[in-house]
């Protein structure tokens, strides 16, 4: 239902062309993309496309081929070499800090073991993977995915599930994640009462405005409803319960983004 209510960013261009052009360069828009030479910041050049690990018998090789982009774990135990290769299907991260990469196995979504760190301009171990191991099994659960894509239809109600309908994936954080589904608004522009059915952030209370950002940047929260169900303008606590405040600041893969609402 939610996806059918989306119009897509290009539908906004007719009335908001200048805003759309600026938006396409933002970190929100670029936080997830299809793989390409432009979207993947790590180098595929010879000698720059290898990540050595603490295990002398294991390294990773990144490759660009006509049919796509790949990560391969190369193990040299027992005198021979064995390889495990997966294709990069989704690029996560605008690149301001870094990027990580996801791949589909059927309708299940996993994180690849090698990421990119911008400050080092180098391939690095992905968060959640132990250095020196060749695993490709870290699942991408809805709470992580919904802060980097606009929509993906989950195929299970479980918060721990990593199964989605790949055909429903909408990359980037779109205009509609902050302004709400816009199909009715776009259709209304041809009627006698244009401009209806859209969330105007400036007209929301300060708390509701902050909650639009806090759905992803408000510290640790626990989902109470289905992924991608939050609607801007509604109380965030209807969708997520808050974690108890921690007096010791913690830093995760995104840095310290804790911002408790008061």
C-alpha angles and dihedrals in degrees: 000000000000094000092050088057093057120096100187129241096276090062087068094057097084091068103018105037096143093048092048092053091052092044093055088065096050128107089241093060092042097045090100129017144156113272117267140140088268099045098045108072098188117096122250092190118125113279090008092070096066128092113198117204137204086263108083089206095056136064136153126233124201117206138187114207132171090256096048149296124299146189119210129190110212117199120187101187120141093020095290133086125243124186137201115193131187130176124242104241102165132026113214121196134041091241098246088116102005147290139255128195135225135201136198123234100186104303094337120100123212137177118243117235097240125066135173126247114204099203091054094037086220146108113264140177112284118248110267095028122104116234114251096029130104105220129145098177108099106126121222105226125199096256090060096039097048091062092056105037133043096229146349121167110239115223094204132045091221115110088217095056121109096192119118140156101261092204091064096056114126110187125213128030100280134207088260095061087069101029100035130243107329107195094103090045092052092047091048091060089078093051134077094264104049122184098041127138101031131113112242105201094202089062095053123094116262091255093052090047091053091048092060087064094035092063085081106009101039101094128259115341135170118229116239097179137036119299116270092017098113114112121202112249095033122103109274091216088070088068106030135030116219125245117237112267113264114212089207112073112231129203122213133176090294096049121245106325097154109142112165114204114230 
